[in-house]
Amino acid sequence: MKKTVWLAIVFCALVVGYVVVSSVSGERFHCQVCMVFKDRRDCRTASAKTRENALRTAISNACAQLSGGVTETNQCENTPPESVQWLP
């Protein structure tokens, strides 16, 4: 095989290894957030390395299901969650 093929294989293996290690290493925070917006309700779970990112991601995921368009999404994300449950 050519040298460039081996380099490409090694590079791909390193990238895949980094993705796998970074996704399973370290402490993760898990939460479930329930949002109510315009008389609709949706609950979503998320996990992240920080509490703030886990909470923000769960809120964004719930609001994506409840709102339509940028304006409604911003309004929904600025609404306090109906409930937040931190999971083990």
N, CA, C and O atoms as a DFTB+ gen file, in Angstrom:
352 C
 N C O
     1  1       0.835      -1.187       0.000
     2  2       0.000       0.000       0.000
     3  2       0.879       1.249       0.000
     4  3       2.022       1.228       0.457
     5  1       0.325       2.314      -0.514
     6  2       1.061       3.566      -0.562
     7  2       1.100       4.208       0.819
     8  3       0.268       3.927       1.682
     9  1       2.072       5.060       0.999
    10  2       2.259       5.751       2.281
    11  2       1.061       6.646       2.603
    12  3       0.670       6.747       3.766
    13  1       0.480       7.285       1.614
    14  2      -0.658       8.178       1.854
    15  2      -1.891       7.407       2.335
    16  3      -2.677       7.921       3.131
    17  1      -2.052       6.184       1.852
    18  2      -3.186       5.368       2.301
    19  2      -3.022       5.032       3.779
    20  3      -3.979       5.117       4.549
    21  1      -1.804       4.649       4.177
    22  2      -1.549       4.348       5.586
    23  2      -1.757       5.580       6.473
    24  3      -2.321       5.481       7.563
    25  1      -1.304       6.719       6.004
    26  2      -1.497       7.956       6.772
    27  2      -2.982       8.281       6.922
    28  3      -3.411       8.719       7.989
    29  1      -3.761       8.074       5.881
    30  2      -5.200       8.325       5.948
    31  2      -5.868       7.371       6.934
    32  3      -6.750       7.777       7.692
    33  1      -5.452       6.102       6.928
    34  2      -6.022       5.123       7.860
    35  2      -5.682       5.501       9.297
    36  3      -6.547       5.450      10.172
    37  1      -4.439       5.877       9.546
    38  2      -4.019       6.279      10.902
    39  2      -4.782       7.523      11.347
    40  3      -5.227       7.603      12.491
    41  1      -4.932       8.489      10.451
    42  2      -5.662       9.713      10.793
    43  2      -7.112       9.408      11.151
    44  3      -7.625       9.915      12.148
    45  1      -7.768       8.591      10.352
    46  2      -9.161       8.229      10.635
    47  2      -9.286       7.479      11.954
    48  3     -10.227       7.707      12.713
    49  1      -8.341       6.588      12.228
    50  2      -8.369       5.849      13.489
    51  2      -8.198       6.796      14.682
    52  3      -8.853       6.623      15.709
    53  1      -7.332       7.780      14.551
    54  2      -7.138       8.752      15.627
    55  2      -8.394       9.587      15.867
    56  3      -8.765       9.842      17.013
    57  1      -9.041      10.008      14.797
    58  2     -10.267      10.804      14.924
    59  2     -11.369       9.984      15.587
    60  3     -12.033      10.464      16.506
    61  1     -11.564       8.757      15.129
    62  2     -12.590       7.889      15.719
    63  2     -12.262       7.611      17.184
    64  3     -13.156       7.631      18.029
    65  1     -10.996       7.354      17.495
    66  2     -10.593       7.128      18.879
    67  2     -10.864       8.325      19.763
    68  3     -11.328       8.171      20.893
    69  1     -10.579       9.525      19.260
    70  2     -10.842      10.738      20.036
    71  2     -12.333      10.902      20.312
    72  3     -12.720      11.229      21.433
    73  1     -13.161      10.682      19.318
    74  2     -14.614      10.820      19.487
    75  2     -15.126       9.830      20.529
    76  3     -15.929      10.191      21.389
    77  1     -14.668       8.600      20.452
    78  2     -15.117       7.580      21.401
    79  2     -14.668       7.914      22.816
    80  3     -15.472       7.855      23.746
    81  1     -13.409       8.261      22.992
    82  2     -12.884       8.552      24.331
    83  2     -13.540       9.795      24.912
    84  3     -13.896       9.802      26.090
    85  1     -13.708      10.837      24.124
    86  2     -14.294      12.071      24.656
    87  2     -15.770      11.916      24.991
    88  3     -16.288      12.639      25.842
    89  1     -16.449      10.993      24.340
    90  2     -17.879      10.830      24.608
    91  2     -18.149       9.960      25.826
    92  3     -19.236      10.047      26.398
    93  1     -17.219       9.138      26.237
    94  2     -17.457       8.261      27.378
    95  2     -16.637       8.630      28.608
    96  3     -16.868       8.076      29.683
    97  1     -15.697       9.539      28.478
    98  2     -14.856       9.869      29.621
    99  2     -15.417      11.056      30.385
   100  3     -16.154      11.881      29.845
   101  1     -15.047      11.118      31.655
   102  2     -15.432      12.248      32.476
   103  2     -16.819      12.131      33.067
   104  3     -17.647      11.340      32.614
   105  1     -17.052      12.928      34.078
   106  2     -18.352      12.945      34.747
   107  2     -19.363      13.633      33.843
   108  3     -19.067      14.659      33.231
   109  1     -20.537      13.070      33.766
   110  2     -21.602      13.621      32.934
   111  2     -22.798      13.938      33.823
   112  3     -23.086      13.209      34.772
   113  1     -23.482      15.013      33.514
   114  2     -24.706      15.392      34.204
   115  2     -25.879      15.075      33.286
   116  3     -25.856      15.404      32.100
   117  1     -26.897      14.438      33.838
   118  2     -28.079      14.040      33.084
   119  2     -29.299      14.702      33.711
   120  3     -29.454      14.691      34.932
   121  1     -30.157      15.273      32.891
   122  2     -31.376      15.876      33.436
   123  2     -32.535      15.668      32.472
   124  3     -32.361      15.459      31.271
   125  1     -33.733      15.734      33.061
   126  2     -34.959      15.717      32.275
   127  2     -35.677      17.023      32.565
   128  3     -35.890      17.384      33.722
   129  1     -36.047      17.723      31.508
   130  2     -36.707      19.018      31.620
   131  2     -38.063      18.930      30.945
   132  3     -38.180      18.409      29.836
   133  1     -39.089      19.441      31.617
   134  2     -40.423      19.552      31.019
   135  2     -40.730      21.030      30.819
   136  3     -40.616      21.834      31.744
   137  1     -41.120      21.370      29.599
   138  2     -41.442      22.750      29.247
   139  2     -42.900      22.841      28.828
   140  3     -43.441      21.919      28.217
   141  1     -43.532      23.968      29.165
   142  2     -44.880      24.279      28.704
   143  2     -44.800      25.582      27.929
   144  3     -44.303      26.587      28.438
   145  1     -45.296      25.564      26.681
   146  2     -45.275      26.752      25.840
   147  2     -46.505      26.727      24.957
   148  3     -46.750      25.750      24.248
   149  1     -47.278      27.801      24.999
   150  2     -48.521      27.933      24.225
   151  2     -49.429      26.720      24.423
   152  3     -49.897      26.112      23.460
   153  1     -49.659      26.390      25.660
   154  2     -50.560      25.300      26.063
   155  2     -50.127      23.922      25.555
   156  3     -50.937      22.996      25.506
   157  1     -48.878      23.789      25.186
   158  2     -48.336      22.485      24.792
   159  2     -47.221      22.132      25.767
   160  3     -46.543      23.013      26.296
   161  1     -47.040      20.845      25.997
   162  2     -46.054      20.381      26.981
   163  2     -45.170      19.322      26.332
   164  3     -45.648      18.469      25.584
   165  1     -43.852      19.390      26.635
   166  2     -42.922      18.387      26.136
   167  2     -41.785      18.229      27.138
   168  3     -41.329      19.203      27.737
   169  1     -41.336      16.992      27.310
   170  2     -40.226      16.680      28.211
   171  2     -39.099      16.064      27.405
   172  3     -39.332      15.234      26.527
   173  1     -37.877      16.476      27.709
   174  2     -36.698      15.954      27.014
   175  2     -35.573      15.737      28.022
   176  3     -35.485      16.426      29.038
   177  1     -34.724      14.771      27.719
   178  2     -33.550      14.519      28.548
   179  2     -32.299      14.911      27.769
   180  3     -32.285      14.919      26.538
   181  1     -31.255      15.236      28.520
   182  2     -29.975      15.590      27.910
   183  2     -28.869      15.290      28.895
   184  3     -29.102      15.183      30.099
   185  1     -27.669      15.157      28.376
   186  2     -26.501      14.971      29.229
   187  2     -25.359      15.799      28.681
   188  3     -25.257      16.028      27.475
   189  1     -24.500      16.245      29.586
   190  2     -23.348      17.053      29.204
   191  2     -22.325      17.008      30.336
   192  3     -22.579      16.447      31.402
   193  1     -21.177      17.603      30.087
   194  2     -20.126      17.606      31.099
   195  2     -20.391      18.596      32.220
   196  3     -19.824      18.460      33.304
   197  1     -21.242      19.591      31.985
   198  2     -21.579      20.552      33.025
   199  2     -23.094      20.574      33.222
   200  3     -23.858      20.244      32.315
   201  1     -23.512      20.969      34.427
   202  2     -24.946      21.070      34.718
   203  2     -25.616      22.084      33.799
   204  3     -26.714      21.850      33.294
   205  1     -24.943      23.210      33.590
   206  2     -25.522      24.278      32.781
   207  2     -25.761      23.822      31.346
   208  3     -26.811      24.099      30.767
   209  1     -24.786      23.122      30.778
   210  2     -24.948      22.648      29.394
   211  2     -26.021      21.577      29.281
   212  3     -26.764      21.549      28.300
   213  1     -26.111      20.699      30.268
   214  2     -27.157      19.669      30.237
   215  2     -28.535      20.320      30.308
   216  3     -29.439      19.947      29.560
   217  1     -28.695      21.288      31.200
   218  2     -29.973      21.982      31.348
   219  2     -30.324      22.748      30.079
   220  3     -31.455      22.669      29.598
   221  1     -29.359      23.492      29.533
   222  2     -29.602      24.283      28.322
   223  2     -29.969      23.384      27.147
   224  3     -30.863      23.719      26.370
   225  1     -29.289      22.244      27.008
   226  2     -29.572      21.333      25.905
   227  2     -30.966      20.727      26.025
   228  3     -31.685      20.628      25.030
   229  1     -31.355      20.323      27.231
   230  2     -32.684      19.744      27.423
   231  2     -33.772      20.776      27.129
   232  3     -34.784      20.447      26.510
   233  1     -33.574      22.008      27.564
   234  2     -34.545      23.076      27.287
   235  2     -34.640      23.321      25.778
   236  3     -35.740      23.439      25.236
   237  1     -33.510      23.395      25.111
   238  2     -33.508      23.630      23.660
   239  2     -34.202      22.497      22.914
   240  3     -34.952      22.738      21.969
   241  1     -33.951      21.263      23.341
   242  2     -34.588      20.117      22.685
   243  2     -36.101      20.133      22.866
   244  3     -36.843      19.844      21.927
   245  1     -36.559      20.469      24.068
   246  2     -38.000      20.537      24.312
   247  2     -38.630      21.676      23.513
   248  3     -39.699      21.511      22.925
   249  1     -37.975      22.814      23.496
   250  2     -38.528      23.966      22.783
   251  2     -38.542      23.748      21.274
   252  3     -39.385      24.310      20.575
   253  1     -37.623      22.942      20.770
   254  2     -37.623      22.638      19.338
   255  2     -38.902      21.911      18.944
   256  3     -39.373      22.055      17.816
   257  1     -39.463      21.138      19.856
   258  2     -40.705      20.409      19.569
   259  2     -41.947      21.283      19.777
   260  3     -42.998      21.033      19.188
   261  1     -41.813      22.302      20.614
   262  2     -42.982      23.107      20.988
   263  2     -43.151      24.380      20.167
   264  3     -44.247      24.938      20.123
   265  1     -42.110      24.841      19.531
   266  2     -42.174      26.145      18.883
   267  2     -41.925      26.015      17.389
   268  3     -41.449      24.991      16.899
   269  1     -42.260      27.072      16.692
   270  2     -42.030      27.135      15.256
   271  2     -41.407      28.473      14.917
   272  3     -42.035      29.514      15.109
   273  1     -40.200      28.464      14.423
   274  2     -39.524      29.701      14.060
   275  2     -38.609      30.207      15.158
   276  3     -38.658      29.758      16.303
   277  1     -37.781      31.147      14.771
   278  2     -36.766      31.677      15.677
   279  2     -37.384      32.449      16.833
   280  3     -36.950      32.296      17.975
   281  1     -38.377      33.265      16.564
   282  2     -38.982      34.089      17.611
   283  2     -39.628      33.222      18.686
   284  3     -39.407      33.443      19.877
   285  1     -40.418      32.249      18.280
   286  2     -41.063      31.371      19.263
   287  2     -40.037      30.529      20.010
   288  3     -40.195      30.280      21.205
   289  1     -38.994      30.091      19.325
   290  2     -37.955      29.310      19.993
   291  2     -37.296      30.133      21.080
   292  3     -37.084      29.638      22.187
   293  1     -36.967      31.387      20.783
   294  2     -36.367      32.269      21.800
   295  2     -37.316      32.502      22.961
   296  3     -36.891      32.494      24.117
   297  1     -38.597      32.709      22.672
   298  2     -39.572      32.905      23.741
   299  2     -39.675      31.658      24.613
   300  3     -39.707      31.755      25.839
   301  1     -39.726      30.500      23.987
   302  2     -39.835      29.251      24.732
   303  2     -38.605      29.034      25.601
   304  3     -38.733      28.686      26.774
   305  1     -37.416      29.234      25.042
   306  2     -36.181      29.012      25.799
   307  2     -36.018      29.985      26.957
   308  3     -35.285      29.701      27.904
   309  1     -36.694      31.135      26.895
   310  2     -36.653      32.091      28.000
   311  2     -37.753      31.855      29.024
   312  3     -37.836      32.566      30.025
   313  1     -38.597      30.860      28.776
   314  2     -39.647      30.479      29.724
   315  2     -39.041      29.540      30.765
   316  3     -38.307      28.620      30.403
   317  1     -39.332      29.752      32.050
   318  2     -38.812      28.820      33.064
   319  2     -39.384      27.420      32.851
   320  3     -40.560      27.276      32.518
   321  1     -38.560      26.387      33.040
   322  2     -39.059      25.024      32.877
   323  2     -40.141      24.692      33.895
   324  3     -40.108      25.180      35.025
   325  1     -41.095      23.865      33.498
   326  2     -42.127      23.410      34.404
   327  2     -41.507      22.514      35.481
   328  3     -41.868      22.590      36.655
   329  1     -40.572      21.671      35.059
   330  2     -39.871      20.820      36.029
   331  2     -38.498      20.460      35.499
   332  3     -38.284      20.363      34.291
   333  1     -37.562      20.263      36.436
   334  2     -36.205      19.812      36.117
   335  2     -35.892      18.674      37.071
   336  3     -35.990      18.822      38.289
   337  1     -35.522      17.557      36.512
   338  2     -35.164      16.399      37.339
   339  2     -33.756      15.965      36.958
   340  3     -33.486      15.644      35.801
   341  1     -32.857      15.957      37.950
   342  2     -31.485      15.500      37.714
   343  2     -31.431      14.007      37.870
   344  3     -31.854      13.463      38.890
   345  1     -30.909      13.336      36.857
   346  2     -30.881      11.872      36.814
   347  2     -29.494      11.362      37.203
   348  3     -28.497      12.061      37.023
   349  1     -29.437      10.146      37.736
   350  2     -28.117       9.595      38.101
   351  2     -27.270       9.240      36.889
   352  3     -26.143       8.769      37.040
